[in-house]
């Protein structure tokens, strides 16, 4: 699969749990973008976005717990930003819900437009989430490392994501 959104070393927060979550988040985003680019079934894409949404919520919850334990002063603001990002992710469902034009050319143009809008939404989402907000947690990584072992992996294999994506 081609990568439409790529992990960059400048995204690194902790070389551990948070970065692993972010890398998996990027892989889920790529799955959605590639499926849209390839014209896959809308119901399948909705399920993929649902999985992305479940993962994002679990990741945000974990991140907020880590922030609380580490004494991150901006955790209230950060939690509000997480909620705003979830609302933006809900916009992805709205983009997919737009009615398909009847003619073939119109469908093709709509598909390209949707794909471009989703890519813009996800790029903005990642930039806001990782580059502008999460980067502020770097100084607190030593405090957070002590509780990492209490969290199962959220790479699609752990029980939390499987149960949430149901």
N, C-alpha and C positions, 0 to 999 in steps of 0.2 A: 504494500500500500504506500502511496506517495504521501509525504508529510506536507500538509498545507500550513500548519502551525508547527514550528520547531522549538524545542527546548533550547535555551541559551544559557551559558554559564552565568551570565549576569542576573538570571532569575534565582540563582541559588540563595537559600536562606540559611539552611542548617546542615546540609550534606547528610540528611537523615530523613526522618519521618515526614516533615512538611514538604521537602523536595520530592520525595517519592510520591506523595499525594498529588503534587502539582504536575509531575510527569504523567501520572495516570490520567489526571484531568485533561491534559493536552492530548493524550491518545484518544480519549472519548470524544473530544471536540473534533479531532481529525476524522474519526469514524463518521461523525455526522456530516462534516463538510464533504468528505469523499462520496458518501452515499447521495448527497444532494447533487454534487457535480455529475455523478454517474446516472442520475435520474431514477434512483431506486424508489420503491413503493413508499408513498407518504405515511402509511400506517407504520411501516418499519422504521422510518425516520423519526416518527413521533415516539416510538418505543425507545429508540436510541437517545433521544432528548430526555425522555423520562428517566432513563438510567443515569444520564449525565446529571440531571437534577437531583436524584437520590444521592449520588456520590458527592455532589457539591454540598448538599445539606449536611451529610455526615462529616465531610472534611471541615466545613465551617464550625460545626459543633466541637470537633476535636481541637481545632485551632483555638477556639475561644476558651476551652478548658486549659490548654497549655498557657495561653496568655494570662489567665487568672492565676494559675500556680506561679508563673514567673513574675507576677506583679506588673504586667504591661499597663502603663498608665492610660493608654488610648484604647483600652479594650471595649469600652462602651461605644465609642465612635466606630471602632472596627466592627462590632456586632451590627450596628445600624447599616454600615456599608455592606456587610454580608446580606442583610435583608434586602437592600436595594439591588444587589447583584442577583438575588433569587427572583426578584420582580422582572429584571431584565431578561433573565433566562426564560421566564414565562412568556415574554414577547416572542420567543422562538416558536412557541406553539401558535401564537396569533399569526405569525408570518406564514406558517404552514397551512393555516385554516383558510387563507384567502382562496377565493373561488378560482378554479382553472378556466381559462378561456377555451372556447369550443374549437377554435381552429388550431392546427398543428404549429404554425408559426408563432401564434400568440402563446401557446403552451411553452414553446422553446424559449421565447423571450422572458416569460414569467419565471421559468426555471432558473435562467441566468440571473434575473433580478433577485429572486429569493436567495439564491446561493451567495450573491454578492452582499446582500443585506445581512445574512447570517454570518458571513465571514467578518464583516465590519463589527457586528455585535460581539462576536467571540473575541476578536482582537482587542476591542475596547474593554471587554470584560476581563480578559487576562491581564491587560496592562494595568487596569484599575486595581485588580486583586493582588497581583504579585509585585509589579514594579513600583507602584505608588504606595501601597499599604503594607503588604507583608514584609517588605524590605526593612521596615522599621523594627521588626522583631529580632534582627540579627544580633544586637548586643545582648539579648536575653537567652540566646541559645544554650549557654552553659546551665542556666537554671531549668530549662525545659527538658534537657537530656535525661534528667533523673527519673522522669515519669514515662518516657517513651515506651518502655517495655510493657507498660500496662495496656497499650493500644494494639489491637490486631491490625494486620495490613489491610488497607482499603484498595487493593489492586484488582478487585473483581473476584477474588478467591475467598475472601473472608466472609464469615456468616452475616455480618451487618449489612453489607451491600446486597448480598443474595436475598436476604429477607426483605429489605427495603424495596428492591426492584421487583420482587415477587412475581 
